[in-house]
Structure formats: structure tokens, C-alpha cells
Amino acid sequence: MSPFWVGNDAWSNLLPVIHYRNSIINQHTFPFFTDLWYGGRLQWQNPLWNFLYLPSTLVWLIMPLDWGTDIVYLGHLIFILLVARKLASLFLGAEIERISAAIILVSPALPAFTAGQSEKILSWGWVLLALYFLLDQNKTMTQRGVVSGLCLGVIPITGSNYYTLYAAILLLPLAASFKNRKLLACLVLGALIGLVHLPSVWYLFGQSRANAGQSIREFSLSFAGILSSLSIGLAKPFGWETWAPIGIPMVYLFFRTVFLKVKSKIAFTLSEKSLGLALLVLVLLATSLAYQGHHLMDPFRVPARAVAFIALVVTLFVLMVRDGREKTNTRIFLVASALQVGILSFMIQPYGAAYSPYDPQAQILADVLKSDNAKNAWISMRELNDMYIQVVLTQNGISLPNVYYGDMGQAVKIEGDYCGYSFDHLVTLAPIEGDSIELKADMEWSDTHGRISLNELSLVRRVNINGLTYDVYRVICDC
């Protein structure tokens, strides 16, 4: 049992890892193409492709999949905490303040560990590290620009496309606020390393995302929702995407700081104005106001994901504009917010998945299929949390023409070269009602639909997997 895997995001995020592990470890080839996915597909044509992110790839190649995932996730949690404390040290002197601020800065990333959203886990530390180098005035402009740019470039390599956009919205205006061409140029040059991820997404340019309009409507936040998310972590629509609490005291400090500066007619610095600009753009994205009247933003069809960066900008603003005359009060607010975030984090603590990618009962199904010379198996999941079965089959080299995964331009095909079908075996929940079995794509946006007659199938064996009974059929051609 892994402490992190709980939802379908966790299992589906592991499929690309399984494919490149299979290519390298079993087939001894470069992970360019896989025949285990939708009848055959280029592995790197995937927006979440992170094979080139070596810190995680090397661990996943060396270690078993379950241990490797635990190490990758825990390692990045430690990395995020250390970088968050380092970033806080630029503005805070007392250790209790730095630790409190670090907890607050880590908060927006915590839901990813429960939901198993690998791209967010891998990228959040690099966002904070980019900010640290950009804001560290003890370094030269060249150092600040190059290293922060490299950190920005690493973010797309982790497969985090949303966070690449949001990080650019935050970092570029902030870098420009220092009015140093060398700093800005070095940042842009350093970020060019991220272009190696471009082949994984460029084939999607100009293509509409599945159910983009519906997703944008369902995952948009109201202004009140943003405040609620930042204050207590709860906002409609309830879920991982809208959980980004930094604490009621921090939200209060932000508005109080802005109010006092305006009231006292103290001019905002360029850096503060750049944060304000980034905050405005991020709010427009989170509320989907920036999506109206065009389809340019359709690839980023979950507007609420911007709330994590809204939380980051608000926290950063409070730290940067901290009033030295009220250090004691600020310390109290920081500690109080950190305590609140710590308590709220128990709401989303990962309870772990009930099954592992080496589940012995799912392995029995794989053995049954392999003993019957199965190459391609059609299987539909009743619940997405049952995807561990597909993970086990994939690890056993059984091709799955129908598997749940995020939209990357793929198609599920029923027709194929084997007796007119794309599969030679079919696995379905028992018992069967009627004289045919429905064939439906596991992806909610696909209209692939058909049926196969029981006369075209031969029962191989009935298998029980963790309380569910599956019938394994072989497709026959002499019906």
C-alpha cells in the first residue's frame, strides 16, 4: 500500500512511467513508441511526459514502481520544504518565522500528494526555487537571471503545463520590475531549456480539448470562492483543485497591508506592482473571466488550478512588504496561519490506496491472460479507482486499447486486425446479462461505442479480484 495513491489521477499518472520502464527495462529500447497504449502510440506525445526529468526518472527506473513513487513523492516534499524555508529566509530572521512561512508556502502543493498529481508534486519546488534566486539580492544579476530561468525551464520538463504558464505570469513581470536587461535576458535564456518539452505538446496546438467548455464552467472559482480557498481551503467546486489555504491571518495581513499603504499614500514599489499585476491575471484565470469570448485558453481547461499561485502571490506580497515596526504582530500572524494550515492539512491527509501496482489478485488475471497468449485485452473499469488492474496488466506487457487517461488527442478504437476487433481478449464484470457485451470507451469525452456478441467469445476463466468477479473471454473468429 502506498500512502499517496488514492484516486484515478495517481494511477493514470503512473502509466507513462510504466511504459518507459517497460521500454528500457524489458525491451531494452529508448522509450519512443509503445504498443501497450491504444493500439500503439508515441510515448512522448503526452503533455504529462516527464521522462527527461531525471531526478524522478532515475528513481523510477532503479526502484520498483511502488517504492520508487514513494521515494519520488517524499523526496520532493522534503525538497519543497527546504526551498520554502530558504525563500522565507530572504525576508524573515527568526527561525520560527521561517518555518511558519515555509509551512504556508508548502500548503498549495499538499493536495497533489493526496490526489497523486505527479506534475504538481515535481514542479512546485522549482517554482519556489526560481523565486528564491530571482529575489536574492546577494547574487549578481547574471546569477539571479540564469538560475531562476533554469528553474522556470525545468517546470515544463516535469510535465506541469499549467504551472509553467502560471510561473511565467509571476516571474517575468517580477524580473522586469528590477529594470535590469541582463537579469531579464538571462532569465529568458535560462528558461529555454524548457523547450525540450515542446514536442510533447506541439501536436495539440490548434486542436480543441475534449469537453473544454464544460470543464471551464465546472472548475471556475468565484471571487468569494478564492477568498474561502485561501482562508480555510474550502471553495466550490469542492475538491483538490480548489484547496490552497494560507490561513485567515495571512489573508487578513494581505488586505491590511494594502489598505495601510493606500491610506498612508505610500507608493507601491515596482516589485509590489508586478505582484499585483500577476495577482490580477491569476484571478482572471481562476474565475475564468480570461476565458470568455475566445478559445485560446481551452488547453488550460481547469481554471481553479490558478488558485495555488494566487496563494503564493499573496504570501509573497505579505513577506516582501512586511512592516518592520510590527515584527511581533507579523510573527504571531505567521505562526497562527501555519498552525491553521497544519490543522487543515489533516482534512486531506492521504490514507493510501487499498491496492498496489503489484496486487497479487490482479496478477492472477494477468497470468490467466498470458497463459492464453493474450496480446491485446479490452477491459472497462467500473470505478476509476480500479485502475490498478490496468496498471498490473500494463506491467505484464498486455496491450490495452481501452484505458482511462487524460485528453492527449488519443482515440479508442473497437475495430482492428484481430477478427475485426482491436483486441483478442475481453475482460468484463460478471455476470453477463443478455447475448452481447457493451464496448464503451473509458474516457468520458469519447463517443466510441459498440457491442460484441457472446457468440464471438469463448469463456477462458472466471477470476475474482478483491471482491469483484471478472469473466475472461477469448475472441473467436470461426463464429
C-alpha positions in Angstrom: 0.0 0.0 0.0 1.3 3.4 -0.9 0.4 6.4 1.3 -0.1 8.6 -1.7 -2.1 6.7 -4.3 -5.8 7.1 -3.8 -7.5 8.4 -6.9 -7.6 7.8 -10.6 -5.1 10.7 -11.1 -2.5 8.7 -9.2 -2.9 5.5 -11.3 -3.2 7.3 -14.7 -0.1 9.4 -13.9 1.9 6.2 -13.5 1.0 4.8 -16.9 3.6 6.9 -18.8 6.2 5.8 -16.2 5.2 2.1 -16.7 5.6 2.5 -20.4 9.1 3.9 -20.4 10.1 1.4 -17.7 8.9 -1.4 -19.9 10.7 0.0 -23.0 14.1 0.4 -21.1 14.0 -2.5 -18.6 12.2 -5.2 -20.6 12.6 -4.2 -24.3 16.0 -2.5 -23.9 14.9 0.2 -26.3 14.6 4.0 -26.0 11.1 4.9 -24.9 10.0 6.4 -28.2 7.0 4.2 -29.1 4.8 1.8 -27.1 2.4 -0.8 -28.4 0.7 -1.0 -25.0 -1.3 2.1 -25.4 -4.4 2.5 -27.6 -3.1 0.0 -30.1 0.2 1.8 -30.4 1.3 5.4 -29.7 4.3 7.6 -29.5 5.2 7.8 -25.8 6.4 11.4 -25.8 3.2 12.7 -27.4 1.8 13.4 -24.0 1.5 16.7 -22.2 2.4 15.0 -18.9 5.6 13.3 -20.4 8.4 13.7 -17.8 10.9 11.2 -18.9 13.6 13.9 -19.3 13.1 15.0 -15.7 16.0 12.8 -14.5 15.6 13.1 -10.7 12.3 11.1 -10.9 13.1 9.1 -13.9 16.3 7.6 -12.5 14.5 6.6 -9.3 11.6 5.0 -11.2 14.0 3.1 -13.4 16.1 1.8 -10.5 13.4 1.1 -7.9 10.2 -1.0 -8.0 7.3 1.2 -9.1 5.7 1.4 -5.7 8.9 2.1 -3.7 10.1 4.5 -6.5 6.9 6.5 -6.3 7.1 6.8 -2.5 10.7 8.0 -2.8 9.9 10.5 -5.6 7.0 12.0 -3.7 8.6 12.1 -0.3 11.9 13.4 -1.8 10.0 16.2 -3.5 8.1 17.0 -0.3 11.4 17.4 1.5 12.8 19.5 -1.4 9.7 21.8 -1.3 10.0 22.3 2.5 13.7 23.1 2.3 13.3 25.5 -0.6 10.3 27.2 1.1 12.3 27.8 4.2 15.2 29.2 2.1 12.8 31.5 0.3 11.4 32.7 3.6 14.9 33.4 4.9 15.2 36.3 2.4 12.6 38.2 4.4 12.5 36.7 7.9 15.1 36.5 10.5 13.7 34.4 13.3 13.7 30.6 12.7 10.1 30.2 14.0 9.0 32.7 11.3 10.9 30.9 8.6 9.4 27.6 9.5 5.9 29.1 9.7 6.3 30.7 6.3 7.7 27.5 4.8 4.6 25.6 6.0 2.4 28.3 4.4 4.4 28.2 1.1 4.1 24.4 1.0 0.3 24.4 1.6 -0.9 24.9 -2.0 1.1 21.8 -3.1 -0.3 19.4 -0.5 -3.5 18.3 -2.3 -1.3 17.0 -5.2 0.3 14.4 -2.8 -3.2 13.0 -1.9 -4.5 13.1 -5.4 -1.3 11.7 -6.9 -0.9 14.6 -9.4 2.7 13.9 -10.2 3.3 17.0 -12.3 2.3 19.4 -9.5 4.5 17.5 -7.0 7.5 17.5 -9.2 7.2 21.2 -10.2 6.2 23.2 -7.0 9.7 23.2 -5.5 11.2 24.6 -8.7 8.7 27.4 -8.7 9.8 28.4 -5.2 13.5 27.9 -6.1 13.1 30.2 -9.1 11.6 32.9 -6.8 14.5 32.4 -4.3 17.2 33.1 -6.8 15.3 35.9 -8.5 14.8 37.7 -5.2 18.2 37.0 -3.6 20.0 40.4 -3.9 23.3 38.9 -2.6 23.8 37.3 -6.0 24.8 39.0 -9.3 22.2 39.9 -11.8 23.5 37.2 -14.1 23.3 34.5 -11.5 19.8 35.5 -10.5 18.6 35.6 -14.0 20.2 32.4 -15.3 19.4 30.1 -12.3 15.8 31.4 -11.9 15.4 30.9 -15.7 16.7 27.4 -15.5 14.3 26.6 -12.7 11.5 28.0 -14.8 12.6 25.8 -17.7 12.6 22.7 -15.5 8.9 23.2 -14.8 7.6 22.1 -18.2 10.1 19.2 -18.2 8.3 17.8 -15.2 5.1 17.7 -17.3 3.5 20.6 -15.5 2.0 22.7 -18.2 -0.4 24.7 -16.1 2.3 25.7 -13.6 4.6 26.7 -16.5 2.0 29.2 -17.5 1.4 30.5 -14.0 5.1 30.6 -13.1 5.8 32.7 -16.2 2.9 35.1 -15.3 4.6 35.5 -11.9 8.3 35.5 -12.7 8.5 37.6 -15.9 6.8 40.8 -14.5 8.8 40.4 -11.2 12.1 40.1 -13.1 11.1 43.1 -15.3 10.4 45.2 -12.2 14.1 45.2 -11.3 14.7 47.2 -14.6 17.8 45.3 -15.5 18.1 44.0 -19.0 20.8 41.5 -18.2 18.6 39.9 -15.4 15.6 39.6 -17.7 17.6 38.4 -20.7 19.4 35.7 -18.6 16.1 34.5 -17.2 14.6 34.1 -20.6 17.8 32.4 -21.9 17.9 30.0 -18.9 14.2 29.2 -19.4 14.9 28.0 -23.0 15.8 24.6 -21.5 12.1 24.0 -21.2 11.7 23.9 -25.0 12.8 20.3 -24.9 9.2 19.6 -23.7 7.7 21.3 -26.7 7.4 18.2 -28.9 5.2 16.7 -26.2 2.6 19.4 -26.6 3.0 21.0 -30.1 0.9 18.4 -31.8 -2.1 19.6 -29.7 -1.8 23.2 -30.9 -4.9 24.1 -32.8 -6.8 21.1 -31.5 -9.8 21.6 -29.3 -9.7 19.9 -25.8 -12.4 17.5 -25.0 -15.3 19.0 -23.0 -13.3 22.2 -22.6 -16.4 24.4 -22.1 -18.0 22.1 -19.6 -14.8 21.7 -17.6 -14.2 25.5 -17.6 -17.7 26.1 -16.2 -17.4 23.4 -13.6 -13.9 24.3 -12.3 -14.2 28.1 -12.2 -14.0 29.9 -8.9 -15.9 33.0 -7.8 -14.2 35.9 -6.0 -15.7 34.7 -2.7 -14.5 31.2 -3.6 -10.9 32.4 -3.9 -11.1 34.1 -0.5 -12.6 31.0 1.0 -10.0 28.8 -0.5 -7.1 31.0 0.8 -8.7 31.3 4.2 -10.0 27.8 5.0 -9.2 25.6 2.0 -12.9 25.1 1.1 -14.5 26.5 -2.0 -16.9 25.4 -4.7 -16.3 23.2 -6.6 -15.1 21.2 -3.6 -12.0 19.1 -4.4 -8.2 19.0 -4.8 -8.2 21.8 -7.4 -9.6 24.4 -5.0 -7.7 23.6 -1.8 -5.0 26.3 -1.2 -5.3 27.6 2.3 -2.6 30.0 3.6 -4.7 30.9 6.7 -7.1 33.6 7.8 -4.4 35.6 9.5 -2.3 35.7 6.3 -5.3 36.8 4.2 -6.0 39.5 6.8 -2.4 40.7 6.7 -2.5 41.0 3.0 -5.6 43.2 2.9 -4.4 45.2 5.9 -1.0 45.8 4.3 -2.6 47.0 1.1 -5.1 49.2 3.0 -2.5 50.8 5.1 -0.2 51.6 2.2 -3.1 53.2 0.3 -4.4 55.0 3.3 -0.9 56.4 4.1 -0.4 57.3 0.5 2.8 55.2 0.4 3.8 54.4 -3.2 4.0 50.7 -4.1 7.4 49.6 -5.4 7.8 48.2 -8.9 8.2 44.7 -7.4 4.9 45.1 -5.4 3.2 46.4 -8.6 4.4 43.4 -10.5 3.0 41.1 -7.9 -0.3 43.0 -8.1 -0.3 42.5 -11.9 0.4 38.8 -11.6 -2.4 38.5 -8.9 -4.8 40.3 -11.2 -4.1 38.0 -14.2 -4.2 34.9 -12.0 -7.6 35.9 -10.5 -8.9 36.5 -14.0 -7.8 33.0 -14.9 -9.1 31.3 -11.8 -12.6 32.9 -12.2 -12.5 32.0 -16.0 -13.1 35.7 -16.9 -9.9 35.5 -19.0 -11.5 32.6 -20.9 -14.6 34.4 -22.2 -15.1 35.3 -25.9 -12.3 33.1 -27.3 -10.9 29.6 -27.2 -7.2 30.4 -26.7 -7.2 29.2 -23.1 -9.1 26.0 -23.8 -6.0 23.8 -23.3 -6.0 25.0 -19.7 -9.5 23.9 -19.0 -9.3 23.7 -15.2 -9.2 27.5 -14.2 -9.3 26.7 -10.5 -5.7 25.5 -10.7 -4.5 29.1 -10.7 -5.6 29.4 -7.0 -2.4 27.8 -5.9 -0.4 30.6 -7.4 -2.8 33.2 -6.1 -2.0 31.8 -2.6 1.7 32.0 -3.4 1.5 35.7 -4.6 -0.5 36.8 -1.6 2.0 35.1 0.8 5.0 36.6 -1.1 3.5 40.0 -1.0 3.0 39.9 2.8 6.6 38.7 3.2 8.1 41.4 0.9 6.1 44.3 2.3 6.4 43.3 5.9 6.4 46.3 8.2 9.5 46.2 10.4 7.7 48.3 13.1 5.2 45.4 13.6 7.5 42.4 13.7 5.9 40.9 16.8 2.4 41.1 15.3 3.5 39.7 12.0 5.2 36.8 13.8 2.0 36.0 15.6 0.0 36.0 12.4 2.6 33.8 10.6 2.6 31.2 13.4 -1.2 31.3 13.7 -1.5 30.8 9.9 1.0 27.9 10.0 -0.9 26.2 12.8 -4.2 26.7 10.9 -2.7 25.2 7.7 -1.3 22.3 9.7 -4.7 21.5 11.2 -6.4 21.9 7.8 -3.9 19.5 6.2 -5.5 16.7 8.2 -8.6 17.2 6.1 -6.7 16.0 3.1 -4.1 13.6 4.6 -3.5 10.7 2.2 -5.0 7.5 3.5 -3.4 5.5 0.8 -4.7 3.2 -1.9 -6.1 -0.2 -1.0 -4.1 -1.9 -3.7 -0.6 -1.7 -5.1 0.7 -2.0 -8.7 1.8 -5.5 -7.8 -1.6 -6.6 -6.4 -1.5 -10.4 -6.3 -5.1 -10.9 -7.3 -4.8 -8.6 -10.3 -1.6 -10.5 -11.2 -3.7 -13.7 -11.4 -5.8 -12.0 -14.1 -2.6 -11.1 -15.9 -1.3 -14.7 -15.6 -4.6 -16.1 -17.0 -4.4 -13.7 -20.0 -0.7 -14.5 -20.7 -1.3 -18.3 -20.4 -4.0 -17.9 -23.1 -1.5 -16.0 -25.3 -3.3 -12.7 -24.9 -1.7 -9.7 -26.6 -4.5 -7.1 -26.5 -7.2 -7.1 -23.9 -10.3 -4.9 -23.8 -11.2 -4.1 -20.2 -13.5 -1.4 -18.8 -13.3 -0.2 -15.2 -16.5 0.2 -13.2 -14.7 2.6 -11.0 -11.6 4.7 -11.9 -10.0 3.6 -8.6 -9.9 0.1 -10.0 -7.3 1.3 -12.5 -4.7 -0.6 -10.5 -5.8 -3.6 -12.6 -4.9 -1.8 -15.8 -1.6 -0.9 -14.3 -0.8 -4.5 -13.4 -1.8 -5.7 -16.9 0.4 -3.0 -18.5 3.3 -4.0 -16.4 2.8 -7.5 -17.7 3.1 -6.3 -21.3 -0.6 -6.7 -22.2 -1.7 -4.0 -24.6 -4.9 -2.1 -23.6 -6.8 -0.4 -26.5 -9.2 1.0 -23.9 -7.7 2.7 -20.9 -8.7 5.8 -18.9 -6.3 8.7 -19.3 -6.4 12.5 -19.7 -7.1 14.0 -23.1 -3.9 13.9 -25.3 -5.6 13.5 -28.6 -5.9 9.8 -28.4 -8.7 7.6 -29.8 -10.2 4.4 -28.6 -10.9 2.0 -31.5 -13.1 -1.1 -31.4 -12.3 -2.2 -34.9 -8.9 -3.8 -35.6 -7.0 -6.6 -37.3 -8.0 -9.4 -35.0 -11.3 -10.9 -36.2 -12.3 -7.3 -36.9 -11.5 -6.2 -33.4 -8.6 -4.3 -31.8 -8.3 -6.9 -29.1 -8.0 -10.7 -28.9 -9.3 -11.0 -25.3 -12.1 -9.2 -23.3 -12.4 -8.9 -19.6 -15.7 -7.8 -18.1 -17.6 -7.9 -14.8 -19.7 -10.9 -14.2 -22.5 -11.9 -14.6 -23.3 -11.1 -18.2 -26.9 -10.1 -19.0 -28.2 -10.6 -22.5 -26.5 -12.1 -25.5 -23.9 -9.4 -26.1 -21.4 -7.2 -24.2 -21.3 -3.4 -24.4 -18.0 -1.9 -25.6 -17.6 1.6 -24.4 -14.5 3.8 -24.1 -13.4 4.5 -20.5 -12.8 8.2 -21.5 -15.9 10.3 -20.7 -15.3 12.5 -23.8 -15.1 9.7 -26.3 -18.2 8.6 -28.3 -16.7 5.2 -29.1 -19.4 2.7 -28.5 -20.3 -0.8 -29.8 -21.2 -4.3 -28.8 -19.8 -7.8 -29.3 -21.9 -10.9 -29.4 -21.3 -13.7 -26.9 -21.2 -16.0 -30.0 -17.9 -14.3 -30.9 -16.4 -15.1 -27.5 -15.2 -18.1 -25.7 -15.0 -18.1 -21.8 -11.5 -18.7 -20.7 -11.9 -18.4 -16.9 -13.7 -16.5 -14.2 -11.4 -14.5 -11.9 -12.1 -12.9 -8.5 -10.2 -9.7 -7.8 -10.6 -8.1 -4.4 -14.3 -8.7 -4.2 -15.2 -8.3 -7.9 -15.8 -11.1 -10.3 -14.5 -10.8 -13.9 -15.0 -13.1 -16.8 -12.1 -13.5 -19.2 -13.1 -14.2 -22.8 -11.1 -15.0 -25.9 -12.3 -13.6 -29.2 -13.0 -16.3 -31.7 -13.0 -15.9 -35.4 -14.9 -19.0 -36.6 -18.3 -17.9 -35.3 
